[in-house]
Amino acid sequence: MGMGAVQVFFLLQLWALIDMALCSSLSGLRVELTHVDSNGNFSKFELLQRAALRSSHRVARLTSADGGSGAVVKATDAGSGQVQASVHAGSGEFLMDLAIGTPSLAYSAILDTGSDLIWTQCKPCVRCFSQPSAVFDPSISSTYKKLPCTGELCHALPTSRCAAAFDCKYLYTYGDSSSTQGVLASETFELGSDAKPTAVPGVAFGCGDTNVGNGFSQGAGIVGLGRGPLSLISQLGLGKFSYCLTSLDQSKKSPLLFGSLADLSASEGTAAVQSIPLLKNPQQPSFYYLPLKGITVGGTRLQIPSSAFVLQQDGTGGVIIDSGTSITYLEAAAYRQVKRAFLNQVQLRAADGSDVGLDVCFSLPAGASSVTVPKLTFNFDGADLDLPAENYLIADSSTGLLCLTIMGSRGLSIIGNFQQQNLHILYDLKQEILSFVPTQCDKL
């Protein structure tokens, strides 16, 4: 096997449960993640179809998403006790377990680094999608409070207006006809286990009575983890967070860490921590942009135009890292080069992957347990991310397909969570640095 090749072993299961455990104070927070479809009785082929479909919707949302702006507002101090939350993962997005209100109502929401607003569906519903848990009723909560349209957080919304009694009415759109609208309010959120939850008062969130979107129904809303003042990370007043996603064929716990607990030192082994600058886009201030300079396949640096990954002055283009997109999307000119390289270097017959929702697929040899494939490296400004084969290829013996989990896009490129498996990734918002190190995440 050459230096530019690696060996990929066929996965017996496409996706599996990822459980994540969470405990912290406001200076440090640990969260648990679980896959969206972890409780569904789906075959590997069906799960891959669902993930690819959700990813295509996600790309539409991200490429047209509006970012908030405004001053960072810290949340009310929750005391020095331990705060816990839990997040679970599925075949595309990750769900975070929360409880809201007094008395509290448990629900799950999509964890989204590509947006800011925290929101859930609220009664009385004008238009609501079907969700697994009960819909939140603000009229029976003693800690529910509508926020004024004159406040900083209302002004941070991309679209808002004054309603009766100066309440802040919002409309938050994600593209592909997905949106939520309702009233911006504050509530007490409970994070952690049912046995010992910790209450965090005064969290601003959208109480949505009109909510539309195909990708939302696995949970009851969204927890925004973007860079803007409405996001959970900003409201908690924490300057950094990290996560480490386990392999998708495991049911082991994976951590999402905030504040002082977001530290890569526990992950350091034989591999060195690498760091790259986080870039900002004033036109899309919520996104985490990365300085991707090139891509290497099978040891050969591809002839990708220098403009392919550049963040343009008008806010278009660039590369973001996103926990809510399952597969990676590359700008068209770059994707054509990657596609050509894999078709030329993989010594297997090309196959039609349209039923799976993927573009580059190959027919697996009958009875084979492994095949040799080219190595894939993302060349960043200051670091090279060498991906293991299971982070960019998926094999399914039932369909006889080996598929590349990368697709083409227009303008914006997105590094998805499939490519982030078994990487401990740290977002340091004070230093404006993203760091990563290969880690056996189920042991962290």
N, C-alpha and C positions, 0 to 999 in steps of 0.2 A: 504494500500500500504506500503510495507516494506521499510526499510532504503536503501536497495540496488536496489530499483526499482523506476522508474519514469513513468509518463504517457505521451504518445505521441498522439497528436491530428493530424488527417489526414490533409495534405495540399491540398487545393483546386487547387493550381497552383504549378508546380514544380519549375520553375525558373521565375524570373521577372526582369524588369529593375533595375539596380542599377546605379543611377547617382552620380557623384562625382564632387564637386566644388573645384577649386584650386586657391589660390592667395598667393604670397609671395615675399620677397626679397631673395637674395642669402643666407641670414642668416635664412630665414624661408620661406617654400614653402607649399602651400596647393593645392591638386590635386583632381579631380573628376574621379570616375571609373564607367564603364558601362559593363554589360555582353555582351559577344561576340554575342550571339543569340538573343539579346533583341529586334531586329527589325524583327525577323523571325516569320512566322505564324506556329508555331510548337505546337503540343500537349505536355502534360507533359511527356507522354511515349516517344515521339520522342526526346524531349530535354534531357531526361535521357540517351537515347541511344547515342546521340551525345556527351554528356559530358563524358560518360564512354569510348567511343572510343578515344576521344582526350586525356583522362587521360592515356590510355594505350600507346599511341604514346609518350606522355610526359615522362612517366617512361623510355621508351627506350632512349629518348634523354638525360635525366638526368643521367642515369647509364653509358652512354658512352661519356658525354660531356667533352670537354677539357676546363680547366680553364686557364685564362691568369695570367701573373705574371709581376712584375716590380714595379717601383716607382709610388706613387700616384702623379698625375698631376692635379693641380687646373685649373678650367676653367677661361676664361677671365672675369673680374669683369663686371657685367651687371649694375652697379650703385646701388643706394639706393632705387629705386622705387619698387613698388609691382610687383612681377612676378606671373603669373597664368598659369596653364595648366589644362587640363581636361582628365579624364580617365573614361571609361565606362566598365561595366561588363556584362558577358553573361553566357552561360552554360558550363563553363570550365575555360576560361581565362578572364582577364580584359584588356580592350583596353584603351589606353591613347591617347587623341586628341592633336595633335601638328600641327605646320606649319613650313615649312622649306624653306630657300632660300630667295632671293630678286629679283623679287617679290616673295612673299611667296605662297606656295602650301600647303593646308590643307590635312592632312592624319591621320589615326589612326594606332597604332602599339600595339602589345601585351606587356603588362608590365610583366617583367620576373625577379624574384629574383634569378633564377637559372642560369643566364648567365650574361655576362658583356657588350658585344658589342651592341651598338645602330646602327640599320641599316634599310634602306628602299630600295625598288626596284628603279632602275635608268635606264633611257634611255641612249643609245640604248640597248634594252634587247636582250641578246643572248638566255636566257631562263628565263621567268618570269611566275609566277602563276597569275591567274585572281584576281584582287583586287577591292574593292568597289570604291576607289578614283583613280584619274589620277596618272600615274607613274611620278616620279620626273625627270625633264630634267635639268641636271647641266649646260648645255650649255647656258641656258637663265638666269642663276642666276649670279648676279654681285658679290656675296659674297662667291661663291664656290671656294674652294682651295684644291688641292690634297696635301696630307701630304707625306713627304719624307720617304724612307725606312730606313733612318739612325736615325729616331726619336724614342723617348722612347715609344710612343704609338704603333708604328709599331712593336717594339720589344716585346710589351706586348701581341701581338696576338699569339695564339698557332701555327698558320701556316701563314707565309708571305714570300714574296720574292720581290726583286727589279725588277721593270719593266722599260720601257723607261723613260728617264729623272729622274731616281731614284724614281719614284712613288712607293708607298707601295701597292702591290697587296696582298689581303688576301683571305684565305679560312677558314670559320668558320663552323664547323660541330656540329650537335646536336644529332646524332644517328638516327636510323630508316630511313636512307637515306635522312634526312633533312639537308640542308646546304644552305649557302649563300656565294658567292664569288664576288669580284669586287675590287674597289679601296678604300683605307682608305682616308677620306677627312675631311675637317672642313667646317662648315656652320653656319649661323645664324638660330637659332631655336626660334620660337615664341610660348610662352606658355600662355594660358589664353583664355578669351572670345574673340569672333570675334569683339566685340565693343571696347575692350581695351586690346589688347594683349601686352605682354612685350617681347622684343627681347633679346635673350641671344646669343651673338656672339661667334665664335670660338669653337663650340661643335664638337668634333671628332665623326665621324660616318662612317659606311660602306655604300658605294654607290654600291649596288649589281646589277650586270647585269646578273648573273646566279644564280637563286634561286629555290630550290626544297624543297617541304614539304607539306604534307597533312594538317597540323595544322596551316598553316600561312595565308590561304586565307581569313579569316574573317577580317584581317587588311592589312597593307601594309609593315609589317616588325616587328621588336622587339625593345623595349627599355629595355636594360639590367640594372638591379638594384642589381647586385651581388657585391662581395667584391673587385673585381679587378679594376685597374686604368682606364679601358675603360668604366666603368659603369657610368650612369648618376649621381649617388650619389657621386662617386669619382671625376668626372670632375667638379661638382659644389663645391667641397671642403667642403662638409657638413658631420659632424660626426655622425648624427643620423637621422632616419626617422621612421615614424609609419603609420599604417593604421587601419581602423576600418570598417569591412565589414558588411553591413546591412543584415537582414534576406533575403533569396532568394525569398520570396513571397511578397516582398515589392518593391515599386518604389521610395523609399526615397533616399536622397543623402548620400553618404559615403565619408569620408575624407581620403586622402593620404597626409601625412604631412612630411615636410623635415625641418631639422635644428632646430631653436629655437621654431618652432610651434609644433614639435614632443614632446609633453608633456602629460603625463597620468593624471596630477592633475585634469584636467577638467572632467575626467571619474570617479574619485573616488566618490563612494557613500557608500552603505553598504558593498560592497566587497573591500577587501584589494588588493593592487597591489602586485603581486608576481614576483620575478626575478630569472633567472637561467643564468649560464654562457654560452656564445657563444663559441663553439669549432671551431678550425681551422684544416683543412686537407691540408697539403702541396701538396698532389696529386690532389686535387680538390679545389683550393683556392677560387673559386667563391661562393661556397655553404655556407649556414648558418647551421652549425651542432649544435644539441641540445643533452644534456645529459639525454636521456630517460633511466630510470632504470627498469621500470616495468609497468604493466597494471592491473587495477582492474575492474572486471565486477561483478555487483550485490553485491558489498561489499566484494568480495573475490579476494585477490591478486593472480593472475595466476602464475602457476609454469613454467615461461618462463626461458629458459637457460640464464645465465648471459652473455653469449657471443653474444646473438641475436642482441643487439643494440650497441655493442662496435665498435668504430672506430678503425680498425686494423692498425698496423704499415705500412702495404703496401698500405694504403689508401682505402681499401675496407670496406664495412659495414657502420655502423653509421646511424644516423637519421638526416634528414634535414627538415626544414620548408620551404614551397614553395607556393608562391601566384599563380603560373601558373598551378598547378595540382589541379583538382577539388576534387577528393576523396583521402583518405589516403591509402597508401600502406605499409604493414608491412612485415618484413623479414619472410620467410616461417615458421620457427619454432615458432615464436611469433604469426603469423597469425593463425596457426593451433589451438593454445590454445584459441585465441579469438573466432574463428569460433565455436569450440566445446562448449565454455561457452554460447554463444548465442543460439545455437541449443538446449542446455540442459535447459536453463533458460526461454526462451520465450515460453509461453504456447499456441503456434499456430502451425498449420500444416506447415511443410517445403514445399516450392514451388520452381519451376524452374525459376531462374532469368536470364538465359543465353541470352534471347532476349533483356534484358535490359543492359546486360554487367556486371551484379553483381552476386556474388557467393552465398551469404546468403540471402534468401528471404523467406517470410512466406505468407500464404493465409489469407487475412483479413476476419473476420467474417462478414457475410451479415448484413447490416444495422447498424453495430457498428460505433460509432463516436470517440471512443478512445480505446486504449489497454494499458496494463501495460507491461513495458519492463525493463530489468535490466539497472542499471546506469553504465556508462562508465567513467573511470578516467585514465588519463595518469600520471604516477608517475615519475616526473623528479627529478634530483638532486637539492634539495632545494625548490621544489614546486610541488603541485598536481593540475592538471588541470581537474576539474570536468566539463564534457561536458553535456549540456542540450540535451534531446533526439533528438531535431530537428537538432543537429549538427552531428549526426551519423546514423540516420534512416530517410528514405524517404517513405512516404505512398502515394499510387496512387489509388483512388477509381475506376478509369476507368479500370485498369487492375486487381484490387483486390490484389495488392501486397504491402507488407511492406518489405523493403530491407535495409540491412546494407551497408553503403557507405564506406566500408573498403575492400581492396583486399590484396592478397599476392604478394610478390615480391622476387627477388633473391638478397640477400646482402643488398643493400641500402633500408632504410625505409624512407618514405616521408609523412609528415603531410600536407594534402591538404587544400585548401581554404574552402571546405565545413565544415570542423571541426573548422574553424576560425571565423565563423559567430558570430557577436555581441561580439567580443573580441577586445579591443583596444590593439594592439601589437606594442611595441617599440623596435627598433633595435638600440642599443647604441654601435657604432663601436669604440668609444674611450675607453669606459669602458669594452668592450667585454661582454656586458650583454644584454639579451633579457628579457623584462618585459611585463606583460600582466595583464589585469583586465577586468572582465565581464562588458560590457557597452551596453546601448541601442544606437547603432551606428547611428540610424536615428535622434537622438536628439543631437549628438555631434557637 
